[in-house]
Amino acid sequence: MQTVIIEGYLTANPSVLAAQGTGKKRASFRVLETTRFRKADGTPGERTTGFNCICFNEATAEKYIGSFARKGSRVVIQGHVENDTWTGKDGVEHYDMRLIVGDIRLKNRREASEGGAADGGFGRQVQEPASGYDLNDDIPF
């Protein structure tokens, strides 16, 4: 199995759904990833690719993705690709490619002023580095 790693932004709030038979929860969402490049003539170009993602890990889907991921959140996802084919009621064959999430990291940067009731009481926690200087300061160059 090959592993895929993408970094992009959520296009909408994730949906966390329960399976009808088992009640197990899963999260589904769409991520857009943009690649910037230079064309042969030197002009800049970019290509945006959308990925349909599904997370079957119940704890991750309900407690992490459902609670913290929102539209516009920057995410890094590791997983593998699955292809699905089916024939619709109209007889047309459909194809679907989706990314099955193995690991997800939210890369949101919240300011300390955002802490409080709006995000469930979870403010941004910054761990002070052992050397005494703040790594979150702007770099002067």
C-alpha positions as a Markdown table, in Angstrom:
| # | Residue | x | y | z |
|---|---|---|---|---|
| 1 | Met | 0.0 | 0.0 | 0.0 |
| 2 | Gln | 1.3 | 3.5 | -0.8 |
| 3 | Thr | 1.0 | 6.4 | 1.6 |
| 4 | Val | -0.1 | 9.8 | 0.5 |
| 5 | Ile | 0.5 | 13.0 | 2.5 |
| 6 | Ile | -1.3 | 16.2 | 1.6 |
| 7 | Glu | -1.5 | 19.6 | 3.1 |
| 8 | Gly | -4.5 | 21.8 | 2.4 |
| 9 | Tyr | -7.6 | 23.5 | 3.7 |
| 10 | Leu | -11.1 | 22.2 | 4.5 |
| 11 | Thr | -13.7 | 23.4 | 2.1 |
| 12 | Ala | -16.6 | 23.0 | 4.6 |
| 13 | Asn | -17.2 | 21.8 | 8.1 |
| 14 | Pro | -16.7 | 18.0 | 8.4 |
| 15 | Ser | -19.7 | 15.8 | 8.8 |
| 16 | Val | -19.6 | 13.1 | 11.4 |
| 17 | Leu | -22.1 | 10.4 | 10.7 |
| 18 | Ala | -23.0 | 7.1 | 12.4 |
| 19 | Ala | -23.4 | 3.9 | 10.5 |
| 20 | Gln | -27.0 | 2.5 | 10.5 |
| 21 | Gly | -26.2 | -1.0 | 11.5 |
| 22 | Thr | -23.3 | -0.6 | 13.9 |
| 23 | Gly | -23.6 | 3.0 | 15.1 |
| 24 | Lys | -19.9 | 3.5 | 14.5 |
| 25 | Lys | -19.0 | 7.1 | 13.7 |
| 26 | Arg | -16.9 | 8.3 | 10.7 |
| 27 | Ala | -16.0 | 11.7 | 9.5 |
| 28 | Ser | -16.1 | 12.8 | 5.9 |
| 29 | Phe | -14.8 | 16.1 | 4.5 |
| 30 | Arg | -13.1 | 17.6 | 1.4 |
| 31 | Val | -9.7 | 19.2 | 1.3 |
| 32 | Leu | -8.3 | 21.5 | -1.3 |
| 33 | Glu | -4.5 | 21.5 | -2.0 |
| 34 | Thr | -2.9 | 24.1 | -4.1 |
| 35 | Thr | 0.5 | 23.6 | -5.9 |
| 36 | Arg | 2.3 | 26.7 | -7.2 |
| 37 | Phe | 4.9 | 26.4 | -9.9 |
| 38 | Arg | 6.7 | 28.3 | -12.7 |
| 39 | Lys | 5.8 | 27.5 | -16.3 |
| 40 | Ala | 8.5 | 27.0 | -18.9 |
| 41 | Asp | 8.2 | 30.7 | -20.0 |
| 42 | Gly | 8.8 | 31.8 | -16.4 |
| 43 | Thr | 5.2 | 32.9 | -15.6 |
| 44 | Pro | 3.8 | 31.7 | -12.3 |
| 45 | Gly | 1.0 | 29.1 | -12.3 |
| 46 | Glu | -1.0 | 27.1 | -9.8 |
| 47 | Arg | -3.1 | 24.0 | -9.8 |
| 48 | Thr | -5.7 | 23.2 | -7.1 |
| 49 | Thr | -6.8 | 19.6 | -6.5 |
| 50 | Gly | -9.7 | 18.5 | -4.3 |
| 51 | Phe | -9.7 | 15.3 | -2.2 |
| 52 | Asn | -12.7 | 13.6 | -0.7 |
| 53 | Cys | -11.5 | 12.3 | 2.7 |
| 54 | Ile | -13.0 | 9.7 | 5.1 |
| 55 | Cys | -11.8 | 8.9 | 8.6 |
| 56 | Phe | -13.1 | 5.6 | 10.0 |
| 57 | Asn | -11.2 | 5.9 | 13.3 |
| 58 | Glu | -14.2 | 6.6 | 15.6 |
| 59 | Ala | -12.3 | 8.4 | 18.4 |
| 60 | Thr | -10.5 | 10.7 | 15.9 |
| 61 | Ala | -13.7 | 11.4 | 14.0 |
| 62 | Glu | -15.8 | 12.3 | 16.9 |
| 63 | Lys | -13.4 | 13.8 | 19.4 |
| 64 | Tyr | -10.8 | 15.5 | 17.2 |
| 65 | Ile | -12.3 | 16.2 | 13.7 |
| 66 | Gly | -15.8 | 16.8 | 14.9 |
| 67 | Ser | -14.8 | 19.1 | 17.7 |
| 68 | Phe | -12.0 | 21.1 | 16.3 |
| 69 | Ala | -11.9 | 21.0 | 12.5 |
| 70 | Arg | -13.9 | 23.8 | 10.7 |
| 71 | Lys | -14.2 | 25.2 | 7.3 |
| 72 | Gly | -10.9 | 26.9 | 6.3 |
| 73 | Ser | -8.8 | 24.9 | 8.8 |
| 74 | Arg | -5.4 | 24.0 | 7.5 |
| 75 | Val | -4.7 | 20.3 | 7.8 |
| 76 | Val | -2.0 | 17.8 | 7.0 |
| 77 | Ile | -3.4 | 14.4 | 6.2 |
| 78 | Gln | -1.6 | 11.0 | 5.8 |
| 79 | Gly | -3.5 | 8.1 | 4.4 |
| 80 | His | -4.1 | 5.9 | 1.3 |
| 81 | Val | -6.2 | 6.2 | -1.8 |
| 82 | Glu | -9.1 | 3.9 | -2.6 |
| 83 | Asn | -11.1 | 3.8 | -5.8 |
| 84 | Asp | -14.8 | 2.9 | -6.0 |
| 85 | Thr | -17.0 | 2.1 | -9.0 |
| 86 | Trp | -20.7 | 1.7 | -9.2 |
| 87 | Thr | -23.5 | 1.8 | -11.7 |
| 88 | Gly | -26.3 | 4.4 | -11.0 |
| 89 | Lys | -30.0 | 3.9 | -11.5 |
| 90 | Asp | -29.7 | 5.5 | -14.9 |
| 91 | Gly | -27.2 | 2.8 | -16.0 |
| 92 | Val | -24.2 | 5.2 | -16.0 |
| 93 | Glu | -21.0 | 4.0 | -14.4 |
| 94 | His | -19.6 | 6.3 | -11.7 |
| 95 | Tyr | -16.1 | 6.5 | -10.3 |
| 96 | Asp | -15.0 | 7.8 | -7.0 |
| 97 | Met | -11.5 | 8.3 | -5.6 |
| 98 | Arg | -11.2 | 9.0 | -1.9 |
| 99 | Leu | -8.4 | 9.4 | 0.7 |
| 100 | Ile | -8.8 | 7.1 | 3.7 |
| 101 | Val | -7.3 | 9.1 | 6.6 |
| 102 | Gly | -4.7 | 7.3 | 8.7 |
| 103 | Asp | -3.5 | 10.4 | 10.5 |
| 104 | Ile | -4.6 | 14.0 | 10.6 |
| 105 | Arg | -3.0 | 17.2 | 12.1 |
| 106 | Leu | -4.8 | 20.5 | 12.4 |
| 107 | Lys | -2.4 | 23.4 | 11.8 |
| 108 | Asn | -4.6 | 26.2 | 13.1 |
| 109 | Arg | -3.0 | 29.1 | 14.9 |
| 110 | Arg | -5.3 | 30.6 | 17.5 |
| 111 | Glu | -4.4 | 33.7 | 19.3 |
| 112 | Ala | -4.7 | 33.9 | 23.1 |
| 113 | Ser | -7.6 | 36.3 | 22.8 |
| 114 | Glu | -9.7 | 33.7 | 21.1 |
| 115 | Gly | -9.7 | 31.4 | 24.2 |
| 116 | Gly | -12.9 | 31.1 | 26.1 |
| 117 | Ala | -16.5 | 30.1 | 25.5 |
| 118 | Ala | -16.3 | 30.4 | 21.7 |
| 119 | Asp | -14.0 | 27.4 | 21.3 |
| 120 | Gly | -15.1 | 25.4 | 24.3 |
| 121 | Gly | -12.6 | 27.0 | 26.8 |
| 122 | Phe | -9.5 | 25.8 | 24.9 |
| 123 | Gly | -7.2 | 28.7 | 24.4 |
| 124 | Arg | -3.9 | 28.6 | 22.6 |
| 125 | Gln | -1.3 | 27.1 | 24.9 |
| 126 | Val | 2.2 | 28.1 | 24.2 |
| 127 | Gln | 5.0 | 26.1 | 25.9 |
| 128 | Glu | 7.9 | 28.3 | 26.8 |
| 129 | Pro | 11.2 | 27.1 | 25.2 |
| 130 | Ala | 13.9 | 26.1 | 27.6 |
| 131 | Ser | 16.4 | 28.6 | 26.2 |
| 132 | Gly | 14.2 | 31.5 | 27.3 |
| 133 | Tyr | 13.3 | 33.2 | 24.0 |
| 134 | Asp | 9.9 | 32.9 | 22.3 |
| 135 | Leu | 9.9 | 30.9 | 19.1 |
| 136 | Asn | 6.6 | 32.5 | 18.1 |
| 137 | Asp | 8.1 | 36.0 | 17.7 |
| 138 | Asp | 8.3 | 37.3 | 14.2 |
| 139 | Ile | 11.6 | 36.5 | 12.4 |
| 140 | Pro | 13.3 | 39.8 | 11.6 |
| 141 | Phe | 14.5 | 38.9 | 8.2 |
